[in-house]
Amino acid sequence: MESEFLKSLVIIFGVSALVVFLLHRLKIPSIVGFLVAGAIIGPHGIGIVKDTHSVELLAEIGVILLLFIIGIEFSMAKLLRMRKTVIGGGGIQVLFTISLSAIAFYFVTGNINRSVFFGFLVALSSTAIVFKLLAEKGETDSPHGRIMVGIIIFQDLCVVPLMLLTPALSGEGIDIMEVAIKMGKAALIIAVVLLSARWLVPRLLHQVVHTKSRELFITTIILLCLGIALLTSRFGLSLALGAFLAGLIVSESEYAHQATADIMPFKDSFIGLFFVSVGMLMDIGYVSDNLFKIGLAVVLIFGLKVITGMFSALMIGSPLRTSIHTGLGLAQIGEFSFVLAIAGKALSIITEEFYQIFLSSSVLTMMITPFVLNVAPSISGWITSRHLLKRVSRLKMISEREGFPRKRQDHVIIIGFGLNGRNLARVLKEADVHYVVLEMNSDTVKEMRKKGEPIYYGDGTSKEILHKLGIEKARLLVIAISDPASARRIVAIARHENPDIYIIVRTRYLVEVDDLRELGADEVIPEEFETSVEIFSRVLHKYNFPNNIILDMVDKVRSDSYTMLRKVELPRRHVFEKYEWLPEIKVDGYKVSEDSHLVRRSIAELQVRKITGVTIIAVRRGTNVFTNPEPDFRFKEGDIIIFTGEKKNMDVAMKYFRDEV
C-alpha cells in the first residue's frame, strides 16, 4: 500500500512537471498545467493514478498552507478595515448570485428547490485559485484584489448555512434549533480564535522563540496552522477559512515574517497537488460527448458570476473598471461547491447527469480563470472606455466625491494614499509644496479629508478625473498604487495629456520597469531593487568607501533603470576598478586616568604618531572638544583622547596609552 501511494506521488509530480514545463513554453499558466495533468493521469483519463483519496488529503494540506500564508500577509487591522467589503460586498454577491441563478435555472427545470440549490453551487468562487493568482501578480492589495479577497472570505463563512440548508431543499425539512446551535458554535469558535491572536498566541510564540530552536518554531507554526484549521472544520467551517484565521493570528506577532519564510517551501510543494486533484475529477470522455451542454453551462456560469460580482463591487462604492475586474476574477466555481454537489446528489436534489455536467463545467471555469485574469485589465479598460459606460462611471465618480480642486498649477498629483503616498504628502506639506491626492478607497478619503488632506475620490485611469486634478498644469505625477495594470494606464494617459509632466512610479516588481518607461514614466522605483541599493550602500560604507563614491554608484544604478543589477551575471571588477577602497581605518577613544603617564605631557613629548602610527584627531575635556589639537597640547586627568588609524596600530596605541609598551 505504501509503495503504491509513493508510486502515485512520483507519477503525479513527474507528469505534472512535464505538462507544466511544456505549457509554460506556450506561456500558459502553471495552474492550467496542473489541472490538465490531473485530467490526463486521473481515473477518468488514462487511469495511471486510481487512488485519488490520498492525493486529495495532500491537496487539502496545500490549500491550508496557501490560505495560512495569505492570512499572515493580512492583519486584524486590515481585516477590520475591509469589513464593508466582506459583509457588504460578500453578502450582496452571495444573495444576488443565488437569486439570479435560481431564476435563470428555474426556466430550465421548473423545480424551485433544484434551482435554489444550483444557486448555492454557483455562489461560491475558488479560494485557492483566486488567492494564488492574486499573490503571483502582486495584486492582493490592489483595489480589485481587496474586493475579491473580501467577498471570498464571506463566501467561506457561508459554507455552514449552505450545508445546513441543503437538506431542506430535498424535502426532508430543517430543524431551526439545530441550525441556530451550529451557527452559534461557528460564531463562537471564530471569536475565540481571533481573540487568541491578541493574548495567547504571541506569548506562546515568544516562549518558543526563546528556546532558539528553529525546529520547534517550525513545528509550532505548522501545529497552529493545521490545528486551527481542523478545529474550525469540526464546527462546520471550511478548512481554508480556519487556515486563514490561523494566519491572521500569527500576523499579530513579530514572528510573522519568519513563519512565512519557513512555511513557504511546504506550501509550494503541496499546492500543486490540489490543482492536480481537481483535474482528476474531470471525465475527458464525458466532456467530449456532451461538449455543447457543458459549453453552455460554462457560458451561463461565467455570465451570471461576472454580473453578480460586478454588481456587488459597484454597490459598495467601487469604480466601474474595478467592479468589472472583480466580476471577471470571481467567475469560476469554488472548491466547496464540489462538496455541496456531492451532498445534493446524495439527497437526490440533483441527478447524476446534472452532477457530471456541473463537475465538468466547474473544472473548465477553473482552467479558464488564469487566462481571464490576464486579460481582465484590458477588458475592464475597454468596456469603461465605451461612451455610455463612461458616462455611468463619471456620474458615479461625481456622486462619491466632494468636489475637485478648482485651479491649480505647478503642483504634485499623488495617486494612491498608502504608506508611500502618506509619507510623500507629509514631506510636501512640510516643504510647503502644493499637492493633491487621488484615492479609490472611499473610507480613506472621508477619514483624511476630516484631517485636512487635499484628497479626492476617483479612478486615476479616467482622463476626466486627471483633468479635474489639473494634470495639464501639474509639475509632477507620483503613482504609488498596488495595481500594475492601472499604473501602466495612468502613465500612458498622463503622458498624452501633459507631455512635460515628470512622472514617478513606484512598483513592487522589476518586470514592470521597462513597460512603464516605454509608456512615458521618467522614473520607475521598484521596491525590490531600492532595498538592494540601501543594502549595498551600507556594506560599502562599512568598507570605508568615500561617501561621494557610494553616491556615484547609487546614481549609476538608478540612472539606467537598474540595468546593472538586472544582469544575469553579477557586476565584477569592471564596476569597481576605478575605485580603490581605503585601508581598514578605525576610530577609538581612551580616557586619561589620574595616575596615567599622559597627565601634564604634550602630544609632541609623547610622540604618539611616531611610536604608534595613529593620529589624535580630537580631545574631549568636559563639555569642550578640541579638534586637531596642536603638538603642544597637554593632557589632563579625565581627558578623552579620540584617535584614528589602522587596526594593528590602534592596538599598539592602546597599549602605549596604558604604559604597557
QUIFENVEN-V777716 format. One record per residue. N is the residue number from 1. RES is the residue in three letters. BURIAL is I if it has 24 or more other C-alpha atoms within 12 Angstrom, else O. Layout:
{{N RES BURIAL} {N RES BURIAL}}
This chain:
{{1 MET O} {2 GLU O} {3 SER O} {4 GLU O} {5 PHE O} {6 LEU O} {7 LYS O} {8 SER I} {9 LEU I} {10 VAL O} {11 ILE I} {12 ILE I} {13 PHE I} {14 GLY O} {15 VAL I} {16 SER I} {17 ALA I} {18 LEU O} {19 VAL I} {20 VAL I} {21 PHE O} {22 LEU O} {23 LEU O} {24 HIS O} {25 ARG O} {26 LEU O} {27 LYS O} {28 ILE I} {29 PRO I} {30 SER I} {31 ILE I} {32 VAL I} {33 GLY I} {34 PHE I} {35 LEU I} {36 VAL I} {37 ALA I} {38 GLY I} {39 ALA I} {40 ILE I} {41 ILE I} {42 GLY I} {43 PRO I} {44 HIS I} {45 GLY O} {46 ILE O} {47 GLY O} {48 ILE I} {49 VAL I} {50 LYS I} {51 ASP I} {52 THR I} {53 HIS O} {54 SER O} {55 VAL I} {56 GLU I} {57 LEU O} {58 LEU I} {59 ALA I} {60 GLU I} {61 ILE I} {62 GLY I} {63 VAL I} {64 ILE I} {65 LEU I} {66 LEU I} {67 LEU I} {68 PHE I} {69 ILE I} {70 ILE I} {71 GLY I} {72 ILE I} {73 GLU I} {74 PHE I} {75 SER I} {76 MET I} {77 ALA O} {78 LYS O} {79 LEU I} {80 LEU O} {81 ARG O} {82 MET I} {83 ARG I} {84 LYS I} {85 THR I} {86 VAL I} {87 ILE I} {88 GLY I} {89 GLY I} {90 GLY I} {91 GLY I} {92 ILE I} {93 GLN I} {94 VAL I} {95 LEU I} {96 PHE I} {97 THR I} {98 ILE I} {99 SER I} {100 LEU I} {101 SER I} {102 ALA I} {103 ILE I} {104 ALA I} {105 PHE I} {106 TYR O} {107 PHE O} {108 VAL O} {109 THR O} {110 GLY O} {111 ASN O} {112 ILE I} {113 ASN I} {114 ARG I} {115 SER I} {116 VAL I} {117 PHE I} {118 PHE I} {119 GLY I} {120 PHE I} {121 LEU I} {122 VAL I} {123 ALA I} {124 LEU I} {125 SER I} {126 SER I} {127 THR I} {128 ALA I} {129 ILE I} {130 VAL I} {131 PHE I} {132 LYS I} {133 LEU I} {134 LEU I} {135 ALA I} {136 GLU O} {137 LYS I} {138 GLY I} {139 GLU I} {140 THR I} {141 ASP I} {142 SER I} {143 PRO I} {144 HIS I} {145 GLY I} {146 ARG I} {147 ILE I} {148 MET I} {149 VAL I} {150 GLY I} {151 ILE I} {152 ILE I} {153 ILE I} {154 PHE I} {155 GLN I} {156 ASP I} {157 LEU I} {158 CYS I} {159 VAL I} {160 VAL I} {161 PRO I} {162 LEU I} {163 MET I} {164 LEU I} {165 LEU I} {166 THR I} {167 PRO I} {168 ALA I} {169 LEU I} {170 SER I} {171 GLY O} {172 GLU O} {173 GLY O} {174 ILE O} {175 ASP O} {176 ILE O} {177 MET O} {178 GLU O} {179 VAL I} {180 ALA O} {181 ILE O} {182 LYS I} {183 MET I} {184 GLY O} {185 LYS O} {186 ALA I} {187 ALA O} {188 LEU O} {189 ILE I} {190 ILE I} {191 ALA O} {192 VAL O} {193 VAL I} {194 LEU I} {195 LEU O} {196 SER I} {197 ALA I} {198 ARG O} {199 TRP O} {200 LEU O} {201 VAL I} {202 PRO I} {203 ARG O} {204 LEU I} {205 LEU I} {206 HIS O} {207 GLN O} {208 VAL O} {209 VAL I} {210 HIS O} {211 THR O} {212 LYS O} {213 SER O} {214 ARG O} {215 GLU O} {216 LEU O} {217 PHE I} {218 ILE I} {219 THR O} {220 THR I} {221 ILE I} {222 ILE I} {223 LEU I} {224 LEU I} {225 CYS I} {226 LEU I} {227 GLY I} {228 ILE I} {229 ALA I} {230 LEU I} {231 LEU I} {232 THR I} {233 SER I} {234 ARG O} {235 PHE I} {236 GLY I} {237 LEU I} {238 SER I} {239 LEU I} {240 ALA I} {241 LEU I} {242 GLY I} {243 ALA I} {244 PHE I} {245 LEU I} {246 ALA I} {247 GLY I} {248 LEU I} {249 ILE I} {250 VAL I} {251 SER I} {252 GLU I} {253 SER I} {254 GLU O} {255 TYR I} {256 ALA I} {257 HIS O} {258 GLN O} {259 ALA I} {260 THR I} {261 ALA O} {262 ASP I} {263 ILE I} {264 MET I} {265 PRO O} {266 PHE I} {267 LYS I} {268 ASP I} {269 SER O} {270 PHE I} {271 ILE I} {272 GLY I} {273 LEU I} {274 PHE I} {275 PHE I} {276 VAL I} {277 SER I} {278 VAL I} {279 GLY I} {280 MET I} {281 LEU I} {282 MET I} {283 ASP I} {284 ILE I} {285 GLY O} {286 TYR I} {287 VAL I} {288 SER O} {289 ASP O} {290 ASN O} {291 LEU O} {292 PHE O} {293 LYS O} {294 ILE I} {295 GLY O} {296 LEU O} {297 ALA I} {298 VAL I} {299 VAL O} {300 LEU I} {301 ILE I} {302 PHE I} {303 GLY I} {304 LEU I} {305 LYS I} {306 VAL I} {307 ILE I} {308 THR I} {309 GLY I} {310 MET I} {311 PHE I} {312 SER I} {313 ALA I} {314 LEU I} {315 MET I} {316 ILE I} {317 GLY I} {318 SER I} {319 PRO I} {320 LEU I} {321 ARG I} {322 THR I} {323 SER I} {324 ILE I} {325 HIS I} {326 THR I} {327 GLY I} {328 LEU I} {329 GLY I} {330 LEU I} {331 ALA I} {332 GLN I} {333 ILE I} {334 GLY I} {335 GLU I} {336 PHE I} {337 SER I} {338 PHE I} {339 VAL O} {340 LEU I} {341 ALA I} {342 ILE I} {343 ALA I} {344 GLY I} {345 LYS I} {346 ALA O} {347 LEU I} {348 SER I} {349 ILE I} {350 ILE I} {351 THR O} {352 GLU O} {353 GLU O} {354 PHE I} {355 TYR I} {356 GLN I} {357 ILE I} {358 PHE I} {359 LEU I} {360 SER I} {361 SER I} {362 SER I} {363 VAL I} {364 LEU I} {365 THR I} {366 MET I} {367 MET I} {368 ILE I} {369 THR I} {370 PRO I} {371 PHE I} {372 VAL I} {373 LEU I} {374 ASN I} {375 VAL O} {376 ALA I} {377 PRO I} {378 SER I} {379 ILE I} {380 SER I} {381 GLY I} {382 TRP O} {383 ILE O} {384 THR I} {385 SER O} {386 ARG O} {387 HIS O} {388 LEU O} {389 LEU O} {390 LYS I} {391 ARG O} {392 VAL O} {393 SER I} {394 ARG I} {395 LEU O} {396 LYS I} {397 MET I} {398 ILE O} {399 SER O} {400 GLU I} {401 ARG I} {402 GLU O} {403 GLY O} {404 PHE I} {405 PRO I} {406 ARG O} {407 LYS O} {408 ARG O} {409 GLN O} {410 ASP O} {411 HIS I} {412 VAL I} {413 ILE I} {414 ILE I} {415 ILE I} {416 GLY I} {417 PHE I} {418 GLY I} {419 LEU O} {420 ASN I} {421 GLY I} {422 ARG I} {423 ASN O} {424 LEU I} {425 ALA I} {426 ARG O} {427 VAL O} {428 LEU O} {429 LYS O} {430 GLU O} {431 ALA O} {432 ASP O} {433 VAL O} {434 HIS I} {435 TYR I} {436 VAL I} {437 VAL I} {438 LEU I} {439 GLU I} {440 MET I} {441 ASN I} {442 SER I} {443 ASP I} {444 THR I} {445 VAL I} {446 LYS O} {447 GLU O} {448 MET O} {449 ARG O} {450 LYS O} {451 LYS O} {452 GLY O} {453 GLU I} {454 PRO I} {455 ILE I} {456 TYR I} {457 TYR I} {458 GLY I} {459 ASP I} {460 GLY I} {461 THR I} {462 SER I} {463 LYS I} {464 GLU I} {465 ILE I} {466 LEU I} {467 HIS I} {468 LYS I} {469 LEU I} {470 GLY I} {471 ILE I} {472 GLU I} {473 LYS I} {474 ALA I} {475 ARG I} {476 LEU I} {477 LEU I} {478 VAL I} {479 ILE I} {480 ALA I} {481 ILE I} {482 SER I} {483 ASP I} {484 PRO I} {485 ALA I} {486 SER I} {487 ALA I} {488 ARG I} {489 ARG I} {490 ILE I} {491 VAL I} {492 ALA I} {493 ILE I} {494 ALA I} {495 ARG I} {496 HIS O} {497 GLU O} {498 ASN I} {499 PRO O} {500 ASP O} {501 ILE I} {502 TYR I} {503 ILE I} {504 ILE I} {505 VAL I} {506 ARG I} {507 THR I} {508 ARG I} {509 TYR I} {510 LEU I} {511 VAL O} {512 GLU I} {513 VAL I} {514 ASP I} {515 ASP I} {516 LEU I} {517 ARG I} {518 GLU O} {519 LEU I} {520 GLY I} {521 ALA I} {522 ASP I} {523 GLU I} {524 VAL I} {525 ILE I} {526 PRO I} {527 GLU O} {528 GLU O} {529 PHE I} {530 GLU I} {531 THR O} {532 SER O} {533 VAL I} {534 GLU O} {535 ILE O} {536 PHE O} {537 SER I} {538 ARG O} {539 VAL O} {540 LEU I} {541 HIS O} {542 LYS O} {543 TYR O} {544 ASN O} {545 PHE I} {546 PRO O} {547 ASN O} {548 ASN O} {549 ILE O} {550 ILE I} {551 LEU O} {552 ASP O} {553 MET I} {554 VAL I} {555 ASP O} {556 LYS O} {557 VAL I} {558 ARG I} {559 SER O} {560 ASP O} {561 SER I} {562 TYR I} {563 THR O} {564 MET I} {565 LEU I} {566 ARG O} {567 LYS O} {568 VAL O} {569 GLU O} {570 LEU O} {571 PRO O} {572 ARG O} {573 ARG O} {574 HIS O} {575 VAL O} {576 PHE O} {577 GLU O} {578 LYS O} {579 TYR O} {580 GLU O} {581 TRP O} {582 LEU O} {583 PRO O} {584 GLU O} {585 ILE I} {586 LYS O} {587 VAL I} {588 ASP I} {589 GLY I} {590 TYR I} {591 LYS I} {592 VAL I} {593 SER O} {594 GLU O} {595 ASP O} {596 SER O} {597 HIS O} {598 LEU I} {599 VAL I} {600 ARG O} {601 ARG O} {602 SER O} {603 ILE I} {604 ALA O} {605 GLU O} {606 LEU I} {607 GLN O} {608 VAL I} {609 ARG O} {610 LYS O} {611 ILE O} {612 THR I} {613 GLY O} {614 VAL I} {615 THR I} {616 ILE I} {617 ILE I} {618 ALA I} {619 VAL I} {620 ARG I} {621 ARG O} {622 GLY O} {623 THR O} {624 ASN O} {625 VAL O} {626 PHE O} {627 THR O} {628 ASN O} {629 PRO O} {630 GLU O} {631 PRO O} {632 ASP O} {633 PHE I} {634 ARG I} {635 PHE I} {636 LYS I} {637 GLU O} {638 GLY O} {639 ASP I} {640 ILE I} {641 ILE I} {642 ILE I} {643 PHE I} {644 THR I} {645 GLY I} {646 GLU O} {647 LYS O} {648 LYS O} {649 ASN I} {650 MET I} {651 ASP I} {652 VAL I} {653 ALA I} {654 MET I} {655 LYS O} {656 TYR I} {657 PHE I} {658 ARG O} {659 ASP O} {660 GLU O} {661 VAL O}}
